[in-house]
Amino acid sequence: MRATTAQREWPMYRQPSRRDAVARFWRDVAGAVAAGLTLLAAGLFGVLMFAHELGVQGPGAQVAAGHAAAAMFAIAFAILADRTRGRPAVVGVIAVFVITAATLWWYWLR
């Protein structure tokens, strides 16, 4: 079967390969992990604000700021992974996982 003009001339009409699908999956997972870390940081800020109001010990400003900084870098690397292809995308995906794992280990498991 011959390809139509649109399929030959516009790359958006080509069928994605298995390799493209796997790369898209990992970029999507990295974005979800970065979004989860951002929600965790926002939740910690909420707990920090309400803990002071309720008179109980909260997580502390340093912990909340550390989570916020880690979330900011994770989002930046997720955007890098999403908007690039090849090695920069791989570096972005790996950086998101490393930042998230280091944050969870440093503040929750240590």
PyRosetta script that sets phi, psi and omega in degrees:
from pyrosetta import init, pose_from_sequence

init()
pose = pose_from_sequence("MRATTAQREWPMYRQPSRRDAVARFWRDVAGAVAAGLTLLAAGLFGVLMFAHELGVQGPGAQVAAGHAAAAMFAIAFAILADRTRGRPAVVGVIAVFVITAATLWWYWLR")
pose.set_psi(1, 132.5)
pose.set_omega(1, -178.6)
pose.set_phi(2, -83.5)
pose.set_psi(2, 144.0)
pose.set_omega(2, 177.5)
pose.set_phi(3, -75.3)
pose.set_psi(3, 144.5)
pose.set_omega(3, 176.9)
pose.set_phi(4, -74.9)
pose.set_psi(4, 170.0)
pose.set_omega(4, -179.6)
pose.set_phi(5, -59.5)
pose.set_psi(5, -41.8)
pose.set_omega(5, -178.9)
pose.set_phi(6, -63.4)
pose.set_psi(6, -39.9)
pose.set_omega(6, -179.1)
pose.set_phi(7, -69.8)
pose.set_psi(7, -31.8)
pose.set_omega(7, 179.9)
pose.set_phi(8, -78.5)
pose.set_psi(8, -38.6)
pose.set_omega(8, -171.0)
pose.set_phi(9, -92.2)
pose.set_psi(9, -27.3)
pose.set_omega(9, -177.0)
pose.set_phi(10, -113.2)
pose.set_psi(10, 116.9)
pose.set_omega(10, -176.2)
pose.set_phi(11, -66.0)
pose.set_psi(11, -18.0)
pose.set_omega(11, -179.4)
pose.set_phi(12, -68.3)
pose.set_psi(12, -15.8)
pose.set_omega(12, -179.7)
pose.set_phi(13, -92.7)
pose.set_psi(13, -2.9)
pose.set_omega(13, 179.4)
pose.set_phi(14, -77.3)
pose.set_psi(14, 153.1)
pose.set_omega(14, 179.5)
pose.set_phi(15, -75.8)
pose.set_psi(15, 132.2)
pose.set_omega(15, 178.8)
pose.set_phi(16, -68.6)
pose.set_psi(16, 141.3)
pose.set_omega(16, 178.8)
pose.set_phi(17, -81.1)
pose.set_psi(17, 169.6)
pose.set_omega(17, 178.5)
pose.set_phi(18, -62.5)
pose.set_psi(18, -36.6)
pose.set_omega(18, 179.3)
pose.set_phi(19, -63.1)
pose.set_psi(19, -40.9)
pose.set_omega(19, 176.5)
pose.set_phi(20, -63.0)
pose.set_psi(20, -39.2)
pose.set_omega(20, -179.2)
pose.set_phi(21, -67.1)
pose.set_psi(21, -39.8)
pose.set_omega(21, 178.8)
pose.set_phi(22, -66.9)
pose.set_psi(22, -42.6)
pose.set_omega(22, 178.8)
pose.set_phi(23, -64.7)
pose.set_psi(23, -40.7)
pose.set_omega(23, 178.3)
pose.set_phi(24, -64.0)
pose.set_psi(24, -38.7)
pose.set_omega(24, 177.9)
pose.set_phi(25, -59.3)
pose.set_psi(25, -47.2)
pose.set_omega(25, -178.0)
pose.set_phi(26, -69.3)
pose.set_psi(26, -34.0)
pose.set_omega(26, 174.7)
pose.set_phi(27, -65.0)
pose.set_psi(27, -40.2)
pose.set_omega(27, 178.3)
pose.set_phi(28, -65.9)
pose.set_psi(28, -41.7)
pose.set_omega(28, 178.6)
pose.set_phi(29, -63.9)
pose.set_psi(29, -41.4)
pose.set_omega(29, 178.1)
pose.set_phi(30, -62.4)
pose.set_psi(30, -40.0)
pose.set_omega(30, 177.1)
pose.set_phi(31, -64.7)
pose.set_psi(31, -39.8)
pose.set_omega(31, 178.4)
pose.set_phi(32, -66.9)
pose.set_psi(32, -39.3)
pose.set_omega(32, 178.1)
pose.set_phi(33, -65.6)
pose.set_psi(33, -41.7)
pose.set_omega(33, 177.9)
pose.set_phi(34, -65.3)
pose.set_psi(34, -39.2)
pose.set_omega(34, 177.0)
pose.set_phi(35, -65.5)
pose.set_psi(35, -38.6)
pose.set_omega(35, 177.1)
pose.set_phi(36, -64.0)
pose.set_psi(36, -40.2)
pose.set_omega(36, 177.0)
pose.set_phi(37, -65.6)
pose.set_psi(37, -35.6)
pose.set_omega(37, 176.8)
pose.set_phi(38, -65.8)
pose.set_psi(38, -42.0)
pose.set_omega(38, 177.1)
pose.set_phi(39, -65.0)
pose.set_psi(39, -37.4)
pose.set_omega(39, 176.3)
pose.set_phi(40, -63.2)
pose.set_psi(40, -42.9)
pose.set_omega(40, 178.0)
pose.set_phi(41, -63.7)
pose.set_psi(41, -42.2)
pose.set_omega(41, 178.3)
pose.set_phi(42, -64.6)
pose.set_psi(42, -39.8)
pose.set_omega(42, 177.0)
pose.set_phi(43, -63.6)
pose.set_psi(43, -39.4)
pose.set_omega(43, 177.9)
pose.set_phi(44, -65.4)
pose.set_psi(44, -37.1)
pose.set_omega(44, 175.8)
pose.set_phi(45, -64.2)
pose.set_psi(45, -39.8)
pose.set_omega(45, 176.8)
pose.set_phi(46, -63.2)
pose.set_psi(46, -44.2)
pose.set_omega(46, 177.9)
pose.set_phi(47, -64.0)
pose.set_psi(47, -39.3)
pose.set_omega(47, 179.1)
pose.set_phi(48, -61.2)
pose.set_psi(48, -42.5)
pose.set_omega(48, -179.4)
pose.set_phi(49, -69.1)
pose.set_psi(49, -44.4)
pose.set_omega(49, -177.2)
pose.set_phi(50, -77.0)
pose.set_psi(50, -26.9)
pose.set_omega(50, 179.4)
pose.set_phi(51, -64.7)
pose.set_psi(51, -41.8)
pose.set_omega(51, 178.3)
pose.set_phi(52, -64.2)
pose.set_psi(52, -40.0)
pose.set_omega(52, -179.4)
pose.set_phi(53, -67.6)
pose.set_psi(53, -35.5)
pose.set_omega(53, -179.1)
pose.set_phi(54, -86.8)
pose.set_psi(54, -7.2)
pose.set_omega(54, 177.4)
pose.set_phi(55, 80.0)
pose.set_psi(55, 23.0)
pose.set_omega(55, 176.6)
pose.set_phi(56, -113.2)
pose.set_psi(56, 161.6)
pose.set_omega(56, -179.1)
pose.set_phi(57, -75.9)
pose.set_psi(57, 125.0)
pose.set_omega(57, 179.7)
pose.set_phi(58, -95.1)
pose.set_psi(58, -168.8)
pose.set_omega(58, -177.6)
pose.set_phi(59, -71.6)
pose.set_psi(59, -21.1)
pose.set_omega(59, -178.8)
pose.set_phi(60, 97.0)
pose.set_psi(60, 148.7)
pose.set_omega(60, -177.1)
pose.set_phi(61, -66.7)
pose.set_psi(61, -35.2)
pose.set_omega(61, -179.1)
pose.set_phi(62, -65.7)
pose.set_psi(62, -40.0)
pose.set_omega(62, 179.2)
pose.set_phi(63, -66.6)
pose.set_psi(63, -45.1)
pose.set_omega(63, 179.8)
pose.set_phi(64, -64.6)
pose.set_psi(64, -41.2)
pose.set_omega(64, 178.7)
pose.set_phi(65, -67.0)
pose.set_psi(65, -38.0)
pose.set_omega(65, 177.4)
pose.set_phi(66, -63.6)
pose.set_psi(66, -42.2)
pose.set_omega(66, 177.0)
pose.set_phi(67, -65.4)
pose.set_psi(67, -39.5)
pose.set_omega(67, 179.7)
pose.set_phi(68, -64.6)
pose.set_psi(68, -42.8)
pose.set_omega(68, 178.9)
pose.set_phi(69, -64.9)
pose.set_psi(69, -43.4)
pose.set_omega(69, 178.6)
pose.set_phi(70, -63.2)
pose.set_psi(70, -40.3)
pose.set_omega(70, 178.6)
pose.set_phi(71, -64.2)
pose.set_psi(71, -39.4)
pose.set_omega(71, 179.1)
pose.set_phi(72, -62.5)
pose.set_psi(72, -45.3)
pose.set_omega(72, 178.8)
pose.set_phi(73, -68.1)
pose.set_psi(73, -37.9)
pose.set_omega(73, 178.9)
pose.set_phi(74, -63.9)
pose.set_psi(74, -41.6)
pose.set_omega(74, 177.5)
pose.set_phi(75, -64.1)
pose.set_psi(75, -41.1)
pose.set_omega(75, 179.4)
pose.set_phi(76, -61.9)
pose.set_psi(76, -43.4)
pose.set_omega(76, 179.3)
pose.set_phi(77, -71.5)
pose.set_psi(77, -31.3)
pose.set_omega(77, 175.7)
pose.set_phi(78, -66.5)
pose.set_psi(78, -38.9)
pose.set_omega(78, 175.9)
pose.set_phi(79, -65.1)
pose.set_psi(79, -41.4)
pose.set_omega(79, 176.4)
pose.set_phi(80, -58.8)
pose.set_psi(80, -45.9)
pose.set_omega(80, -179.1)
pose.set_phi(81, -65.3)
pose.set_psi(81, -35.1)
pose.set_omega(81, -176.7)
pose.set_phi(82, -75.3)
pose.set_psi(82, -31.9)
pose.set_omega(82, -173.9)
pose.set_phi(83, -98.8)
pose.set_psi(83, -2.3)
pose.set_omega(83, 178.8)
pose.set_phi(84, -123.3)
pose.set_psi(84, 171.7)
pose.set_omega(84, 176.6)
pose.set_phi(85, -131.2)
pose.set_psi(85, 161.0)
pose.set_omega(85, 176.9)
pose.set_phi(86, 82.1)
pose.set_psi(86, -144.6)
pose.set_omega(86, -176.2)
pose.set_phi(87, -61.6)
pose.set_psi(87, -41.5)
pose.set_omega(87, 177.8)
pose.set_phi(88, -59.5)
pose.set_psi(88, -35.8)
pose.set_omega(88, 177.9)
pose.set_phi(89, -67.9)
pose.set_psi(89, -40.4)
pose.set_omega(89, 178.2)
pose.set_phi(90, -64.4)
pose.set_psi(90, -43.0)
pose.set_omega(90, 177.9)
pose.set_phi(91, -61.5)
pose.set_psi(91, -41.8)
pose.set_omega(91, 179.2)
pose.set_phi(92, -62.3)
pose.set_psi(92, -45.0)
pose.set_omega(92, 179.9)
pose.set_phi(93, -63.7)
pose.set_psi(93, -46.4)
pose.set_omega(93, -179.7)
pose.set_phi(94, -64.4)
pose.set_psi(94, -40.0)
pose.set_omega(94, 179.6)
pose.set_phi(95, -62.5)
pose.set_psi(95, -39.6)
pose.set_omega(95, 177.8)
pose.set_phi(96, -60.8)
pose.set_psi(96, -45.5)
pose.set_omega(96, -179.6)
pose.set_phi(97, -66.7)
pose.set_psi(97, -39.6)
pose.set_omega(97, 179.7)
pose.set_phi(98, -67.3)
pose.set_psi(98, -44.6)
pose.set_omega(98, 179.8)
pose.set_phi(99, -62.1)
pose.set_psi(99, -44.1)
pose.set_omega(99, -179.1)
pose.set_phi(100, -66.9)
pose.set_psi(100, -43.8)
pose.set_omega(100, 179.1)
pose.set_phi(101, -64.3)
pose.set_psi(101, -41.6)
pose.set_omega(101, 179.5)
pose.set_phi(102, -66.2)
pose.set_psi(102, -39.5)
pose.set_omega(102, 179.2)
pose.set_phi(103, -65.4)
pose.set_psi(103, -46.5)
pose.set_omega(103, 179.5)
pose.set_phi(104, -64.2)
pose.set_psi(104, -40.2)
pose.set_omega(104, 178.8)
pose.set_phi(105, -67.0)
pose.set_psi(105, -45.4)
pose.set_omega(105, -174.2)
pose.set_phi(106, -65.7)
pose.set_psi(106, -43.2)
pose.set_omega(106, -173.4)
pose.set_phi(107, -98.5)
pose.set_psi(107, -19.1)
pose.set_omega(107, -173.9)
pose.set_phi(108, -118.2)
pose.set_psi(108, -33.4)
pose.set_omega(108, -172.6)
pose.set_phi(109, -105.6)
pose.set_psi(109, -12.4)
pose.set_omega(109, -175.6)
pose.set_phi(110, -81.0)
pose.dump_pdb("model.pdb")
